Amino acid sequence: MTPESQSFRIIYDVSATAAGAKYYWNTLRKGSEHQVDAVWDLYSGKELTWQIVDGKTAKQNGLANANDEGEYLQIQLARVVPENGEARLRIDKTYKDAESYFTNDASIIFSRSLGIERNSIVLPKGYELTHCNYPSQVQLTSEGHIKLSFMNDGPQAIPLKIKAKPLPPTVSIKKPEENKYVFDNSGSGRNMAQVRLGWEFDERAYQNREIVYFLRQPETHSFRLYHDYTETRPGMDRYLNIVRAGSKASDPSAILLDTGESLKVETFKGQEIAEKGIAIDGPITETSEVIAIWYDPVEEGQSKRLRITETYTDENRYGLDEDELVWDRSFGRNRNVVVLPEGWFLTTSSIPAVIDQNEDGLTALHFVNGRPDNIEVYIKAQRK
């Protein structure tokens, strides 16, 4: 918002994942004046009932770790959180905080500790970015605002500090144009044949896909995985998983995380894909394979969160080299987890990862990629 207001609007997407939960609590930060504008259920698109309560009330209603002196936004969920599912919410609130957002000479400064894993910050219109102390993507919004976004892959909150200053009155920010991507532009007279003119890339902090790989013993060349995906496009009634060349997929299943219900899953190969009217990138060959997940069409203002589970076999990228486990596979999503099989310990990871052990005592590598390109993940492990 305008710097004179010392206020900023926060749109916060979050999921309640505790099975059986009826409420979700959002902690309201001390030292800020807060105004809650609305809370929506992202599955149905409907507004939810909420109230601001003290810590004692929140604790009585089920928030065991509530601070008695704290203040909480208590939201009544549209439905009880299903087993192995989640309730997705969007919270719209406004904070006024002179210590976080203020002016200094000709610049505005936003200085605030952000503990959320994925963040976007939009500057007021007509301001240029001059400083940012944490690696961030920079993009233009459709309205012509400069936006920064980043992913926090560490265990601590980010002490973010952004500085910006107003552009001269004679300067206006050109809004991004859709469908203007040109790679070979040698005939246009601009002499930039290798520049990706008009290239629009994904905002990685917003990308809503994540995937977990559970490696089976390397002799099998196989791994079980699940990946989560949110569909927001009105009228969409399917998710298509195009099996990577050289891989084999088996035993697919899918659930709607918002309700816990199982979804219809079908596998099509070769010309079956064309007969079903399914389009894929590139030509359809005898080895082409698509896993289709069907669901009721998404209605305007609604969204659906899917979890697709399947087993992959990939003899080219996962296996045993003499007595060592070797994984060599690219990841395109922004968040990926690889869980080693039982009986193995990690010795090599080419891409930096956060490493821990899951509830079964298996080593898990958490990869976060805030860039718009793939990462080539090379892992080695040895037997215990």
PyMOL commands that set and color helices and strands:
alter all, ss='L'
color gray80, all
select helices_A, chain A and resi 3-5+55-60+218-220+271-275
alter helices_A, ss='H'
color red, helices_A
select strands_A, chain A and resi 7-16+23-27+33-41+50-54+71-76+87-96+101-104+107-114+118-122+127-132+137-140+146-151+158-166+210-215+222-231+238-242+248-256+264-269+289-294+304-313+318-321+324-331+335-339+344-349+354-357+363-368+375-383
alter strands_A, ss='S'
color yellow, strands_A
deselect
rebuild
show_as cartoon
